């Protein structure tokens, strides 16, 4: 079954289905060009020495799949070698009837047909409604059975192996979000032939009849690729196939023969219902957050205390960064609908700059608040505040400029698939980063560093705050303080990493991330307002101890 592809070593298995227990093969001996096979009868099992040897080899292969040899480093590679050898034996097996069935157990079964020259072989399984996959069809074109010049015409042998992928190390997807449809893998081969590079109109067609697929589950036709491991073990490769997915069937078209399966992948994208809900939440939150941030900054600029409370300058810079992020997001979506590529690139750069500025100022907040609470650092030095502003605005500007200078195509329209059904989707477009590596390494890496740093700073501040807390402070005041610090430091942004999960947990994390971070500016506005009220009430409070006074003076300025 393995064959040499121009660029890789292949082996093939067909999509996952449950074992069929009764098979019957019927050859078309007339003038028709198609040979039909249906799996609902039984073949005559006349014993012969060679057939018995192949049956023993099949039993050894089935035992190897069920109980891999202990002590081997590569158990999946060992199991795969069993299947390779069995495939060779099946192709050389000599029998008189038109077809032969081997294997009774659920782990491994094999069927061998004799096919007349220049015939098209059509295989149809019996439909079983109680299975995840009701049945399957395999169509092998006549070009596979053409007799080469100079060779005597004779029957060709077609081998179909049915392998269970459950409870074994072989044929397992690398990603936890993927699974094999029906839990079965099929291998198709023509004896003594290495099949690859079939023309488009002569490709092998594999059709799988199944239940209605999940909305966020995407079927992918995959073959078992051993090119990177010297034939020892492999991985599922989805390249080079054509998929035609329907609500109750999936068709895979291939230009070669090897082991195949249909992989079901939990889609990282959204369905249209949740997309609409999240869009409404995001737009409402961004508008409210932008207005609250703008109002807070304006109120601070008009306040008489703005020269004295220098730590608040850092809060205002963060709010200004949040305002730019919200506004840039609100204009990035409508810009993507225009055909102006320059405007879309500018909108994407503005949005990326707002994101990086917001992350940078959250990191500066963590450092500044730590120095204020722990070291009682004096922020009255103008040069120090100027240096923070250079870092907070200069670093994002530098990164965006460098990306644009290296590759201008890194910014532009970015599409997100929104599924209506498993096979029907539309694209939601936004002006954003088109290079996935920038988003994965720069944005997520920068976010990881900021969250790690701010988490450490928050833990240190919480430790000091609870050591110095005074009995005159109520529990709700500490709750407001800690929630405000968490929001200012961007701790809820950590929910972004749960988007790499799947299922209900991912959806819940996505909603929490959207709600909390869309309203971040508004939440900081409420926290700032609560601290102002608290600061005014504390004027008439009794004198505290030196440690409590330190806490009070620090927290009132946060």
Phi, psi and omega in degrees: 000326175295149178214162181267115173272157178307328184240351185202167177261121187249157163216154193231138173221146188262163194300159192292125175209164182278158182298144174255129192267333181240120182237152174214138179245138179226125180268138175273108184264002181276210183266004181288155181265003182238137177249118185258143180227134178233137182268074175212018179229200179222149181261154177290123186255076175279132184282144172210158184299318183293320179295320178298321179295319179292322178296322176295321178295322178294320178297321177294319179295318179296320177294324178294327177288322183281323182228083179302148182297125180289149179092347178278139179288323184244082183293321179295325177293321177296315178298322180293323177296325174302315181291323177299313180294319178298321179299319177296316180297318180296321179292335181262359182294136182254121177213157187272324184288176183283339181208161182216133179251136178229140177094134180243336185284166180283346184284318186207131175222155181218149178221135181235132177243152168260128185240133178291153179299143174061028177254152172265127182262122177244119182250129180232125178273158176287134181286134177231105188292339182275001180259158177299318173253117184291325182180181181209157175235141176232127178241118178253122184292160183294339181297336179290338186246016176289138181274121179298154179295141179090353180250148180287136179293140179191170180292143174259150178255132176248129182249129174236118177250137180246115187238132175277132179266001184276140175059042175207166183273338182281146176065027178268134176296147179287328183267137180292340182275004180243149175211161184269128182297122179078352178074016181232152180235142181237137175246131181237134178208158171250127186301136176063023178223139174255108189261121175200160176067034177294144177295159186301321182278355181240027182283160176283131181249128178239120182243131181240124178263125189214176175290169178298131184281157175296151183298319184263015177255122183253122178283138178227129176280127186225151174238156182277112186257121179248015187295328186272359186230020176062029179081002182283300176219174184210202180208162179280125182245126183260003183282152173082009181247160172242127184248131173238099187262137175233179184289333180231010178205154176228127181251129177245131178246128184230151177256013179209172179241134177188206175273134183233157171203157172261115179270132174260121183246127175293116186294131177285355183265179187257157167272168190292331181293308181292329177298319179294316179298313182294327178295315179298314180299316183295313182294315179296316180296318181294319179295313179296320180294318179296317179295317180295320179295316181295318180295319181295318179296316179296319179297320179294318181295330180271354183281148179283345184267004187292337179278333185274321183268080185291333178297332181291338175303322180291320176301318182292324176295321177295317178296324178294322177295319177296321177299315178296321179295316180295314182294317181295325177293319182295333180263347183289325181291308178295330178295329181291338180281344178277164179263011180274103183292325181294317179296322180292319177298318179296318178296321178294320178295318179297318179294317179294320177298317178298320179295311181295322178295320179297316179295320181296315181290333174293322175294320177295324177299317180299315179294316185292317180293324176297313179296326180290314185281317187275312186257355185049055185285143180271120182260016184284347181288120182296322182298324180295315178295326178294320178296320178297321179294322178297320178288314185297324180255331183286320181297312177300319179297320179296316182294316179295320179295319180296318178298317180295322180291325181285315183207108181291337180284359179290342177244140180162197180293134178235127186258142176236128181285130176241114188271133168267317170226182182295337183242004181231126182211162173237164182255124171265125189247142176217149176282112188204195180279126180270342179271114183294332181293323178296316181293323183285314187269312183286302185293308181291325177294316178297316178299320180298317180295317180296315181295319178297314180297313183290329176296318177295316179297318180295319179298319179294320180292320179298320180299316181289320183297318181284340173287325187259002186295148186249153182295339178285346178275128179276161182297323182294332178292320177292323178297316178298319181298312184289321177296320177296317178298319179298318180292316179298322182277358175074024180301321178299344177296341178297342176296344179299330183286341177282355176290347178276357174275191179212166178086203184296323181298318178297317181296318179296318178296323180295319178294316179298316179299316182295315183293309186293313187279335174292329180261017186300315179298321179292321179293321177294324176299315178296320179295317179296321179293319179296323180290327176294316178298318180295321180294322180291322180291332184283352181295322183267005181286160179291159178294140181256172173294167184300320179291319179293324177296322178298316179297314183297315181294328180285311185291330181290341179261353183295000000 
